[in-house]
């Protein structure tokens, strides 16, 4: 779409598509990864109890919010409006082991659902997010930060 009377693209056209577009990530793929991962996570013996905090009646809205989050991260859509650090800080039982398991399940799901380059991007961003959340949680709790995981 062009701005009327101009050969310049509109602001929406010139906005970058985010890193995911270059490796084949689209809204459908994000939905598959998010829904696939949370189907696994909710029944996982270690992290399932953390997700049990969300009542069944609220899961559809929660999944939509998580899809918006990943769309913002990978496609730069800016649809997500939330405070992930505050949400995770409200879960006192979260520990480094939960993040390790989250990353394992998330990586398995991404590799099963996505082409290799897209899966690698999902996993790389998930690792950055997990590290950031763990550092923020440690700081908010007055704890030492967890040791950085080397991949």
Residue pairs with C-beta under 8 A, 6 or more apart in sequence:
1 9
1 10
1 12
1 13
2 8
2 9
2 10
3 9
3 10
15 76
16 76
17 75
17 76
18 25
18 73
18 74
18 75
18 76
18 77
19 74
19 121
20 26
20 30
20 74
20 75
20 118
20 121
21 75
23 115
23 117
23 118
23 120
23 121
24 114
24 115
24 117
24 118
25 74
25 75
25 114
25 118
25 121
25 122
26 75
27 67
27 71
27 75
29 113
29 114
29 118
30 67
30 70
30 71
30 74
30 75
31 67
32 113
33 70
33 106
33 109
33 110
33 113
33 114
33 122
34 63
34 66
34 67
34 70
35 63
36 109
36 112
36 113
37 105
37 106
37 109
37 110
38 51
38 59
38 63
38 66
40 105
40 108
40 109
41 47
41 48
41 51
41 102
41 105
42 48
42 51
42 52
44 101
44 105
46 97
46 98
46 101
47 98
47 101
47 102
47 105
49 93
50 91
50 93
50 94
50 98
53 91
54 62
65 80
65 82
68 77
68 79
68 80
68 81
69 80
69 82
69 84
70 122
71 77
71 79
71 80
72 78
72 79
72 80
73 80
73 125
73 129
74 121
74 122
74 125
84 129
84 133
85 133
85 136
85 137
85 140
88 94
88 133
88 136
88 137
89 136
89 137
89 140
94 137
96 134
96 146
99 130
99 133
99 134
99 146
100 149
102 126
102 130
103 123
103 126
103 127
103 130
106 122
106 123
106 126
107 119
107 123
107 126
110 118
110 119
110 122
110 123
110 126
111 119
111 123
113 119
114 122
127 149
127 151
131 148
131 149
134 145
134 146
135 145
135 146
137 143
138 144
138 145
138 146
139 145
